[in-house]
């Protein structure tokens, strides 16, 4: 499952980000509590706005309330994307593995008989570092606004909108953009963008509950009654991706 989490960060960084052309949709930028309240009513008309910790009124790192809300919006969308890919990856890994060798030496991929968490543990440490290296590069590109071509998400960029790789293509090497590389959605209407953004956020929230349900069912027997019959017991710690292989603290 952890492999799915890592791969999801790579593929999901902008896989569902609506392309923005022309004017922004009504939910493109939520820079105030009032904007969040309006968006929340569309996301869940029954619950509406729910912020028991008053995060929407905070000022993180003295950057201002609007920057704080931008950071929170970006964080939720990113975590939702990762969770969606993780949930699907967990289901796939539980039933299927790639038929080709995993390593240059010819070793096969971990068996689907193992829990997805155990499959991740069985991956060579070098492969794990490769995955994290790609994730780090994608994160860096996002944080620097695609080489400064777009604002930071705390300074006005649409939450969840991953920067284009155009500067990298021009200066270094051809590479596809993560979202809509063929440009099929460039003429998408503002109404469709807004509808898809709302669906993405809701699906991401549900996926976060779903993937942690799997984790709990595998590591805490009986904790999720609905998954008891399909859970595969796992004795490791899914929150330690390099368990037994690497540690900053030497143990």
N, C-alpha and C positions, 0 to 999 in steps of 0.2 A: 504494500500500500504506500509505503514511503516513497518508493520509486515513482508511483503515480503522482504523489504530491510534488516531487521535484520536477517531473516532466510537465505537470500541469502549470507550474510557474513559467516554464519555457513557452509552452504553446498558448497558455491562457492569458499571457500578459496583455494581449489586446484582441484576443480572438472574438470577443463579443462587443468590442467598443464600437458604438455607432459612428460612422464617418460624419464629420461635420463640414458641411459646405454651405456657404452663405451665412444667414443668420442662425444663431443658436436656438435650440428648442427651449421650451419653457423650463425644462428640468436640466438643461445643460450645465448651468452654474448655480449652485446653491450656496450663497455666501453669507446668508443670515439665517437666524432661527426661523423667521417667517417663511423663508424659502423651504426650509426643511419641513416645517409643518404642512405646507402645501403639498410637497412631494409625498410625505407620509400618508396623507389622506388618499392619494392615488395608489400607493403601495398596499395599504390595508385599510379599507374604508371602515372596518369595524373597530380596530385598535387605534388607528390614526397615529398621532405623534406620541411617542413614549420614550422619555429620556429621564429615568429616575436618578441618574448620576449628574444631571445637568451639564453634560459634556458640551452641548451646543452653546453654552454660555462661557466656556473656558477660553483661556488665552495661553496656549502652549508655547513655551520657549519665547515668550514675549513677542510673538510675531503678529499678534492681533487676532480677533475673533474670527474674521473672515478666513484667514490663513488656517486657523485651527479647524474650521468646518471643512475647508478644502482637503485638509489632511485626513480627517475622519471619513469623508466621502470616498476618497481614493483608497483608503485602507479597507473599507467595507467591500468595495467593488473588487479589489484585488483578491481579498480573502475569499469572496464568493466564487470568483473564477477558479481559484486553486481548488476549492472544495468541490466544485462541479466536476472538474477533471479527476480529482481524487476519487470521488464516488464512482464515476464510470470506470476509472482505472482499477479500482478495487474489485468491481464486478467482473471485469474482463480478466484480471490476473487470477481470480479464483477459478476460472474455467478454461483459460487458454494461455499458452506461452508461444513465443515466436519459434518457428521450426528451424531457423538457421542458428549457427553457433553464436554464443554470446561473446567469446573472446577470440583473438587471433590464434590461440593455441587449440581452438576447437571445442572448448568446454560448452556444454549446453546451458540454456537458460534454466533457472531454478524451476522445479516442478510445480505444477498447479496444485499438487497435493499439499503443498505447504501453504500456510496462511500468507496473505500478501505481505504482512510485516516480516515474516520469516524469509520470504523471497528477497526482500530488500537486504536483510542481513547476509544473505548468501552471495550477494553481488560483490565482486572484487573491489577492494578499497580504491584502486585506481579509477575504476568506472564511476564510483561515487564522486570522486574529486572532479572528474570531467563534467558531470552533471552540475555540480555546484559552481564550477568555473563559468559555465554558460549562463546559469542563473545570475551570477554576479555581474557579468557583462551586460545582460539585459536590464538588470536593476540600475546599473551605472548609466546606461543610455537613457533610461526613463528619468532618473534624478537630474541629469544634466540637460534635460529637455531636447534630446536629439542633437546634441552639439550646440545648444543655444538657439535652435530654430523655432522652438515654442516655449511659452512661459512654464515655470514650475507649477505643479498642480496646487500649490498653496498661494500662487500669485495670479490666478485667473484662468489657468488651463482647465478645460472641461474634465471633470473627474473621470478617470478610467480611460482617457484618450491617450493611447501610447504613441510616442513620436514616430514619424516616418524614418526609414533608413536611407532616404534619398541622399543626405550628405555622405554617408558611408559608401553608398553605391558610386557616387561621383568621385570620391577621393581614394577609395581602397579596393572594394571588390563588390561585384553584383550580389545582392541579397534581397529576398522578397520581404515586403512589409508583413507584419504579423496579421493585421486585419485587412481583409478584402484586397489581397495582392493583385487580383485581376481587374479591380475597379468595377465590379458588378453592382455595387451599392452606392456608387458616387452620386446618383440622381435620386436617392431615397428621399421621400418627403419628410418634413419635420414631424408630422404626426406619427409616421411609422417609426422614426428614430425614437420618439418619446415613448411609444408603446413598447418597443423592444428594450429600451433602457429599464423601464419599470419591470418588465418580465425578467430581465437578467438579474436585477437586484433581488427580486423575490425568489427566483430559482437558486441564486447563490446562498441566500439565507437558509433555505430548505436543505441545500446540499451540505452546509456546515453542520446542521443537526444530523444529517444522514451519515456523514463520514465519521463523526465522533460516536454515533451509535454503533457503527461497526467496530471502532477501536475499543469502546467500552465492552461490547459483547465478547470480543476475543480475549481481552485482558482481565475482565472481571466477570467470571461465570455467573449467569443469571441476572446480570444488571439490566439487560434489555430483553424482556420476556419474548417479544416478537421475533428475536433473532437467535434464541437459544438453540433451536434445532439446526441452524446452518452455521453458527459461529465455529471457528476453528481456534482452539485454545492456543494462546501465545504467551510465553513466560518472560519475554524480553520487555524492553521499555521503548515504545514507539516514539517517545519524545527524545531519544538519544540516537541520532542517525548513524553515528560511528561507534556504537557500543562495542567495546572490546577491541577496537581497531585504532582509535585515535582519541586523545583527550588533551585539552589545553592544560589540564591539571596533572597529567601524568598518571592517571589511574582510570 
